[in-house]
């Protein structure tokens, strides 16, 4: 059950990040889920390094910020044009 919730929340985070970065038309549902999960992990890792503990709505915002950062990195590498 946990993997299903992770995929759903990851998809929502990836979708929100793709809207912010204007890559929504280029990304499908699988890409949104992957970017959401990996980006959220990146955001929470970086927040932890900076000493920020985020939960609830703050955790969602940190997850979206991490996914946005991941999309920026992927754009720089030429994955998204």
N, C-alpha and C positions, 0 to 999 in steps of 0.2 A: 504494500500500500504506500510505503514511503517513496518509492521510485515514481509512482504515478503522481503524487503530490509535487515532487521535485520537478517532474516534467511539466506539469501545469503551471506552477509558479515560475519556472525558468522560461516557459513560453511567453507568459505575460510580461516578465521583465525584459526579455529580448525584443518583444513587440514594441513595448514602450520606448526602449532605447533606439530601435530602428526608426520610430516616428520622430524622435528628437533629432536623430542624425540624418533624416531624409533618405534612408536606404530601405524603406518599407517595401517599395515596389521591386527591389532586387532580391529580397530575402523571402524564402518560403517558411513554412511552419517548422521544419526540421532545423533550419539555420537559426530561427528565432529561439528555439529551445536550447540549442547548443550554445549560442552567444549568451543567452540568459543565464544558463547554469555556470558556464566558465567565467563570464563577466561578473556575475554575482560573487563567485568565489574569489576572484581577483579583487573586487571592491572591498569585501569583508577582510581579506588578508591585509590590504593596504590600510584600511581603517584600524585594524588591530595594531599594525606597526606604528601608526600615529597615535595610538592610545585612545581611540574612539571606540566605545562599545555601543553598537546600534542594535536595537530590537524593535519589533512592531513596525510602525510606519517608517521610522528612521532606518530600520534594516532594509525595507523595501527601497528607500531612496538611495542607500549605499549600494544596493544591488544594481539599481538602474544606472547609477553613476559608474560603477565598475563595468557594466555592459557597454555604456557609451565610450568609456576609455578603450575597451577592447575593439569596438568598431573603429575608433580613431586609429588604433594600431593596425588593424586589418586594411583600412583605407590607405595608410602610408605604405603598406606592403603591396598594394595593388590588387587586393582580393576584391574590393568593391570599388567601382569607378565613380 
